[in-house]
Amino acid sequence: MTYSMNVYQGCEHGCVYCYARNSHEYWGYSAGLDFERKILVKHNAPILLENHLSKKSWKAQTIVMSGNTDCYQPVEKKLRITRKCLEVFLNCRHPVGIITKNSLILRDLDLLKQLAKYNLIAVNISITTLSEETRRILEPRTTAIKRRLMVIRELTDCGIPVNVMLAPIIPSINSHEILPMARAVSEAGALGIGHTIVRLNGAIGEIFKDWIKMTMPARADKVLNQIAECHGGKLNDNRFGTRMRGEGKIAQQINDLMKLATLKYFNGKFMPELDTSFHQNHKTNQLRLF
């Protein structure tokens, strides 16, 4: 995650907890419905990417597609910008990572297989629950959970390494599912898991509070108090080193469960390190043409 690129700003998936919502305010839009409905598009992303990877000064390091918003959100089906970027990565023999929760990634299986031949691809699938009821209220326009598990299996069967992000973990909403989720994704073929504890930074705090009081009124205060307990008494935490893992007893329980899940279901599994040597050789060979 040294570098990431986001071809879309805003995300149609509408995940209520999404930290990327705040970035929409930089463009004069709201972090609420505008984030889900007004999607900004980088049409020239493939050209900019190719120009960057062709620089003499650039030394290959894995670039992750997404990191802010999903590169396979629904609009990608029409615009195909992510696919065009993957073609650039393949042509330049450059390592790339992907973070997504959308099964649209399988459309590009042909490119992913070719990238995997050179050990140039790693995929991170995001899963927050095994309950469809929970998914529908947390992530209303995302791929169903069974379908995501199938995506992990299909990618794995094609030799494409998959890591799963159990993220975010939200106390009293999905924190009890850590072990079942870890088992399910391991059995589907995932090579690793990661997690974050939810933090409600910026405008997301009010958005989340309004949402939970409307959808889970009986649990609202409990969930909000437990989130705050993970972040020094506040819903938001900007402190580097603690903001993603939290602190206190509840955060410790979550982090300990993740350690247990890793030991129990991922013992002996690991994600491969992607190869950067092909890109340098590719650039050298291209220069020889001149």
C-alpha positions as CSV (number, residue, x, y, z in Angstrom):
1,M,0.0,0.0,0.0
2,T,2.9,2.4,-0.6
3,Y,1.0,3.8,-3.6
4,S,-2.6,3.7,-4.5
5,M,-4.7,5.0,-7.4
6,N,-8.4,5.7,-7.5
7,V,-10.0,6.1,-10.9
8,Y,-13.4,7.0,-9.4
9,Q,-14.2,9.6,-6.7
10,G,-17.4,8.8,-4.8
11,C,-18.9,5.3,-4.6
12,E,-22.2,3.9,-5.6
13,H,-22.0,1.0,-3.1
14,G,-23.2,3.3,-0.3
15,C,-21.4,1.7,2.6
16,V,-22.5,3.8,5.6
17,Y,-19.2,3.5,7.5
18,C,-16.9,4.4,4.5
19,Y,-14.0,6.6,5.5
20,A,-13.8,7.9,1.9
21,R,-17.0,9.8,2.2
22,N,-15.1,12.8,3.7
23,S,-13.0,13.2,0.5
24,H,-16.1,14.1,-1.5
25,E,-16.3,17.3,0.5
26,Y,-13.0,18.5,-1.1
27,W,-14.9,18.7,-4.4
28,G,-17.8,20.7,-3.0
29,Y,-20.2,17.7,-2.6
30,S,-21.7,16.2,0.6
31,A,-20.3,13.1,2.3
32,G,-23.8,11.7,2.3
33,L,-26.0,11.1,-0.7
34,D,-23.7,13.1,-3.0
35,F,-20.9,10.6,-2.3
36,E,-23.2,7.8,-3.6
37,R,-24.8,9.6,-6.5
38,K,-22.3,12.0,-7.9
39,I,-19.3,10.0,-9.1
40,L,-16.3,11.8,-10.5
41,V,-14.4,9.9,-13.2
42,K,-10.7,10.1,-14.2
43,H,-11.2,9.2,-17.9
44,N,-7.5,9.7,-18.6
45,A,-6.2,7.5,-15.8
46,P,-4.8,4.8,-18.2
47,I,-2.8,7.4,-20.1
48,L,-1.5,9.0,-17.0
49,L,-0.6,5.6,-15.6
50,E,1.3,4.5,-18.7
51,N,3.2,7.8,-18.7
52,H,4.2,7.4,-15.1
53,L,5.3,3.8,-15.4
54,S,7.4,4.8,-18.4
55,K,9.5,7.4,-16.6
56,K,13.2,6.6,-16.3
57,S,13.1,7.5,-12.7
58,W,10.3,5.2,-11.7
59,K,11.3,2.1,-9.9
60,A,8.5,-0.5,-9.7
61,Q,6.6,-0.8,-6.4
62,T,3.1,-2.3,-6.1
63,I,0.4,0.2,-6.9
64,V,-3.0,-0.6,-5.4
65,M,-6.2,0.1,-7.3
66,S,-8.7,1.5,-4.8
67,G,-7.7,2.3,-1.3
68,N,-10.2,5.1,-1.3
69,T,-13.1,4.1,-3.5
70,D,-13.9,0.8,-5.2
71,C,-12.4,0.5,-8.7
72,Y,-15.1,-2.1,-9.6
73,Q,-18.2,-0.1,-8.4
74,P,-21.1,-0.4,-10.9
75,V,-20.1,2.5,-13.2
76,E,-17.0,0.5,-14.1
77,K,-19.2,-2.0,-16.0
78,K,-19.9,0.8,-18.5
79,L,-16.7,2.8,-18.5
80,R,-14.1,0.0,-18.2
81,I,-11.4,2.4,-16.9
82,T,-10.1,-0.2,-14.4
83,R,-9.8,-2.7,-17.1
84,K,-7.8,-0.3,-19.3
85,C,-5.5,0.3,-16.3
86,L,-4.9,-3.4,-15.9
87,E,-4.0,-3.6,-19.5
88,V,-1.3,-1.0,-18.9
89,F,0.0,-2.8,-15.9
90,L,0.2,-6.0,-17.9
91,N,1.9,-4.4,-20.9
92,C,4.4,-2.7,-18.6
93,R,4.9,-5.9,-16.5
94,H,4.2,-3.9,-13.4
95,P,2.9,-5.2,-10.1
96,V,-0.7,-4.2,-9.1
97,G,-3.0,-4.8,-6.2
98,I,-6.8,-4.5,-6.2
99,I,-9.2,-3.9,-3.3
100,T,-12.9,-4.5,-4.1
101,K,-16.1,-5.9,-2.8
102,N,-17.7,-6.3,-6.2
103,S,-17.9,-9.5,-8.2
104,L,-17.4,-7.4,-11.4
105,I,-13.7,-8.2,-11.0
106,L,-14.4,-11.6,-12.6
107,R,-15.1,-9.8,-15.9
108,D,-11.3,-9.2,-16.1
109,L,-10.3,-12.7,-15.2
110,D,-8.4,-12.9,-18.6
111,L,-6.1,-10.1,-17.6
112,L,-5.7,-11.2,-14.0
113,K,-4.6,-14.7,-15.1
114,Q,-2.0,-13.2,-17.4
115,L,-0.7,-10.9,-14.6
116,A,-0.6,-13.9,-12.2
117,K,1.7,-15.7,-14.6
118,Y,4.3,-13.1,-13.8
119,N,3.4,-12.8,-10.1
120,L,2.2,-9.3,-10.7
121,I,-1.3,-9.3,-9.1
122,A,-2.8,-9.6,-5.6
123,V,-6.5,-9.2,-4.9
124,N,-8.0,-8.0,-1.6
125,I,-11.7,-8.8,-1.2
126,S,-13.6,-6.9,1.5
127,I,-16.1,-8.8,3.6
128,T,-17.8,-7.4,6.7
129,T,-20.4,-10.0,7.6
130,L,-21.8,-13.4,6.7
131,S,-25.3,-12.1,7.2
132,E,-27.2,-10.9,4.2
133,E,-29.5,-8.9,6.5
134,T,-26.5,-7.0,7.9
135,R,-24.9,-6.6,4.5
136,R,-28.1,-5.0,3.1
137,I,-28.2,-2.3,5.7
138,L,-24.5,-1.7,6.0
139,E,-23.5,-2.0,2.3
140,P,-26.8,-1.6,0.4
141,R,-25.5,-1.8,-3.2
142,T,-22.6,-4.3,-2.9
143,T,-22.3,-7.9,-4.1
144,A,-24.0,-10.5,-1.9
145,I,-21.8,-12.3,0.6
146,K,-22.2,-15.8,-1.0
147,R,-21.2,-14.3,-4.3
148,R,-18.1,-12.7,-2.8
149,L,-17.1,-16.0,-1.3
150,M,-17.5,-17.5,-4.8
151,V,-15.3,-14.8,-6.2
152,I,-12.5,-15.7,-3.7
153,R,-12.8,-19.4,-4.8
154,E,-12.8,-18.6,-8.5
155,L,-9.8,-16.3,-8.2
156,T,-7.9,-18.8,-6.1
157,D,-8.6,-21.6,-8.5
158,C,-7.1,-19.5,-11.3
159,G,-3.9,-19.0,-9.3
160,I,-4.6,-15.4,-8.3
161,P,-3.6,-14.8,-4.6
162,V,-6.5,-13.4,-2.5
163,N,-6.3,-11.6,0.9
164,V,-9.5,-10.8,2.7
165,M,-10.2,-7.5,4.6
166,L,-12.6,-8.1,7.4
167,A,-13.1,-4.4,7.6
168,P,-14.3,-2.5,9.4
169,I,-15.0,-4.5,12.5
170,I,-17.9,-2.6,14.3
171,P,-18.5,-3.5,17.9
172,S,-21.8,-5.2,18.5
173,I,-22.7,-5.3,14.8
174,N,-20.2,-7.7,13.2
175,S,-17.5,-8.2,15.9
176,H,-19.1,-11.5,16.9
177,E,-18.5,-12.8,13.4
178,I,-14.7,-12.6,13.3
179,L,-14.1,-16.3,13.7
180,P,-16.9,-17.5,11.4
181,M,-15.8,-15.0,8.7
182,A,-12.2,-16.1,9.0
183,R,-13.1,-19.7,8.6
184,A,-15.4,-19.1,5.6
185,V,-12.9,-17.1,3.7
186,S,-10.1,-19.5,4.5
187,E,-12.2,-22.4,3.2
188,A,-12.9,-20.4,0.1
189,G,-9.2,-20.2,-0.6
190,A,-8.0,-16.9,0.9
191,L,-4.3,-16.8,1.8
192,G,-4.6,-14.1,4.5
193,I,-6.9,-11.8,6.4
194,G,-6.6,-8.2,7.7
195,H,-8.8,-5.9,9.7
196,T,-9.5,-2.4,10.9
197,I,-11.7,-1.2,13.7
198,V,-14.3,1.3,12.6
199,R,-13.6,5.0,13.2
200,L,-16.2,7.6,12.4
201,N,-14.0,10.5,11.2
202,G,-15.3,13.9,10.0
203,A,-18.8,13.9,8.6
204,I,-19.1,10.2,8.8
205,G,-19.8,10.5,12.6
206,E,-23.1,12.2,12.0
207,I,-24.1,10.1,9.0
208,F,-23.5,6.9,11.0
209,K,-25.3,8.2,14.1
210,D,-28.4,9.1,12.0
211,W,-28.3,5.8,10.3
212,I,-27.9,3.5,13.3
213,K,-30.6,5.4,15.3
214,M,-33.0,4.8,12.4
215,T,-32.0,1.2,11.5
216,M,-31.0,-0.2,14.9
217,P,-32.6,2.1,17.5
218,A,-32.4,-0.5,20.3
219,R,-28.7,-1.0,19.8
220,A,-27.7,2.5,18.7
221,D,-26.4,3.8,22.1
222,K,-24.5,0.6,22.8
223,V,-22.8,0.5,19.5
224,L,-21.8,4.2,19.5
225,N,-20.5,3.9,23.1
226,Q,-18.4,0.9,22.2
227,I,-17.0,2.5,19.1
228,A,-16.0,5.5,21.3
229,E,-14.5,3.3,23.9
230,C,-12.1,2.0,21.2
231,H,-10.9,5.5,20.4
232,G,-10.2,7.2,23.7
233,G,-13.8,8.2,24.2
234,K,-14.4,9.7,20.8
235,L,-16.0,8.4,17.6
236,N,-13.1,9.7,15.6
237,D,-9.4,9.0,16.1
238,N,-6.8,10.5,13.8
239,R,-3.8,9.2,15.8
240,F,-1.4,7.3,13.6
241,G,-0.7,3.9,15.0
242,T,-3.9,3.6,17.0
243,R,-6.7,4.8,14.7
244,M,-6.9,1.6,12.7
245,R,-6.6,-0.9,15.6
246,G,-8.1,1.1,18.5
247,E,-7.3,0.9,22.2
248,G,-9.0,-0.3,25.4
249,K,-10.6,-3.6,26.3
250,I,-13.1,-3.9,23.5
251,A,-10.4,-3.1,20.9
252,Q,-8.1,-5.6,22.6
253,Q,-10.7,-8.3,22.4
254,I,-11.2,-7.7,18.7
255,N,-7.5,-7.6,18.0
256,D,-7.0,-10.8,20.0
257,L,-9.8,-12.5,18.1
258,M,-8.1,-11.6,14.9
259,K,-4.8,-13.1,16.1
260,L,-6.7,-16.3,17.1
261,A,-8.5,-16.4,13.7
262,T,-5.2,-16.1,11.9
263,L,-3.5,-18.9,13.9
264,K,-6.5,-21.2,13.6
265,Y,-7.5,-20.8,10.0
266,F,-4.4,-19.3,8.2
267,N,-1.5,-21.3,9.8
268,G,1.0,-21.9,7.0
269,K,-0.8,-19.6,4.6
270,F,0.8,-16.4,3.3
271,M,0.4,-13.8,0.5
272,P,3.3,-13.9,-2.0
273,E,5.5,-10.8,-2.5
274,L,4.9,-9.4,-6.0
275,D,7.7,-9.3,-8.5
276,T,9.1,-5.9,-9.5
277,S,12.0,-7.2,-11.7
278,F,9.9,-7.7,-14.8
279,H,9.1,-4.0,-15.1
280,Q,12.7,-2.9,-15.1
281,N,13.6,-5.5,-17.7
282,H,10.6,-4.4,-19.7
283,K,11.7,-0.8,-19.7
284,T,15.3,-1.7,-20.6
285,N,14.1,-3.8,-23.6
286,Q,11.8,-1.0,-24.7
287,L,14.7,1.5,-24.6
288,R,16.8,-0.8,-26.8
289,L,14.3,-0.4,-29.6
290,F,15.6,3.2,-29.9
